[in-house]
Amino acid sequence: MDISFKQLEIFRWVVVAGSITKASHRIGLSQPSISQQLAKLEETLNVQLIVRNRTGFVSMTPAGEFWFKASEEILNRLSVAMTDHEKRFKPSSVVLRLGATPVLRGVFTAATAHIAQSAPGFVKFQLVYDVNSAALVEQLRMHQINFAIVSEPAILTDQLSFVVSRLFEDQMAWAVPASLSEDELRHALNPPPNGKGINPILTTSIEIEATVPTRAASDEWYRTFLPAAEATFTAPTFAASIEMVAGGLGTCHVPFSLLPNLNPTILQQVRLFRITGMNRWVVLAMRKHLQTHATFAHIFKELTAYCRGQYLEAMHQDEIASFDTLHQSAMSSILRSAAE
C-alpha cells in the first residue's frame, strides 16, 4: 500500500485536535492540503476514516479507530528508532524542545537554557510556548516537543506514555493594587446592601483568557467573595493581567509560578493574598523512550531538581499574605459593628 508517514501523522493530528481547522493551526498546513492527504489515505485504504459534523468536528468510524491506534503505534516506533539512531550515530545532535505556558518565562527561561547547554551532546535549545497545558500535551504526543511542563490533570489520560515527575504545587494569589488599604479590601469583601463606599478599583476584575484551566475556579471565587467586581478586562496571559493590576485597573488571580519571572517594579505595585482551594500540581513530562538517551535523561533530572529547589523557593515570597486571614478579619469587623 502507498501509505506515507506524513498521511498517518496528519490523520492522527486531526483526531487529536478534533477538527481539520484546529489541526491546520497546529501543524501549519492549509485545510485543503489536510483534506487532500486524508482523502488519499482513505482512497488507498478503501474506507472512510472520519466523519465531520456540521460544526466541523470529527468522529472516527470503526476503521478510523483501528487506523488511529495503528498510526499511534507506527509513529511511536518511528520516533523510538530515530532517537536510537541519533544516540548511536549522531551523539552531538541533541535538540531540546521544551514546551511551557507563558507563565514560565524570564528567569525560568534562562535557567532552563543553562541546564540544556551543560548537557553532553547539546546542540540547540528551543522553548515552545502554548496557551495551555492541554495544547502542550498535544504537541508532546505528536513529537513536536521533547519535554513539557504542564498541569497534572492535563496528562493523566496519557500518563502511561510518558515519564512524569511532579515539580511543585502551584498556588493561586489574589493580586490587588498596592495603593489599596486593608480597610478598603475588608469593606469590599463585606459590603453594605447598597454597595456604597467600595473603592472603584475593587468593582473591576481582570479575567484570564477562557482556555486557561483556572478560569472557571477564578470566576467562581469572584462570585463568592467579590460579587461587586465585574470582569471588565480580559488578559491573554497572567503576566498581562497583573500588569493591569499594577496600573490600578482592577484585581486578578495569578499563579505563584509566575512571580519569580515578574519585573520587581510590578511586584512593588501590587499586594498578593494566598488563596486556598485553587492549587494544582505542575509536572515535567517526557516520552518514555527518551529516558534511554543519556542526554535527555540528564536534562530531565536537572530540570526536576531546579524546579523543586531554586524555582520553588523563589515562588514563595514573604510578602504574600493569607486571603483567609483577610476575609476572617472582614467577617470579624462586621460582627463587631453589629454588636455595637
Sequence and secondary structure as in RCSB ss.txt:
>XXXX:A:sequence
MDISFKQLEIFRWVVVAGSITKASHRIGLSQPSISQQLAKLEETLNVQLIVRNRTGFVSMTPAGEFWFKASEEIL
NRLSVAMTDHEKRFKPSSVVLRLGATPVLRGVFTAATAHIAQSAPGFVKFQLVYDVNSAALVEQLRMHQINFAIV
SEPAILTDQLSFVVSRLFEDQMAWAVPASLSEDELRHALNPPPNGKGINPILTTSIEIEATVPTRAASDEWYRTF
LPAAEATFTAPTFAASIEMVAGGLGTCHVPFSLLPNLNPTILQQVRLFRITGMNRWVVLAMRKHLQTHATFAHIF
KELTAYCRGQYLEAMHQDEIASFDTLHQSAMSSILRSAAE
>XXXX:A:secstr
    HHHHHHHHHHHHHSBHHHHHHHHT  HHHHHHHHHHHHHHHTS  EEE TTSBEEE HHHHHHHHHHHHHH
HHHHHHHHHHHHHH TT EEEEEEE TTS THHHHHHHHHHHTSTTEEEEEEEE SSHHHHHHHHHTTS SEEEE
EGGGGGGGGGGEEEEEEEEEEEEEEEETTS HHHHHHHHS  TT TT  GGGGEEEEE TTSTTHHHHHHHHHHH
 TT EEEEEESSHHHHHHHHHTTS BEEEEGGGGGGS HHHHHTEEEEEEEEEEEEEEEEEEGGGGGSHHHHHHH
HHHHHHIIIIIHHHHS TT EEHHHHHHHHHHHHHHHHH 
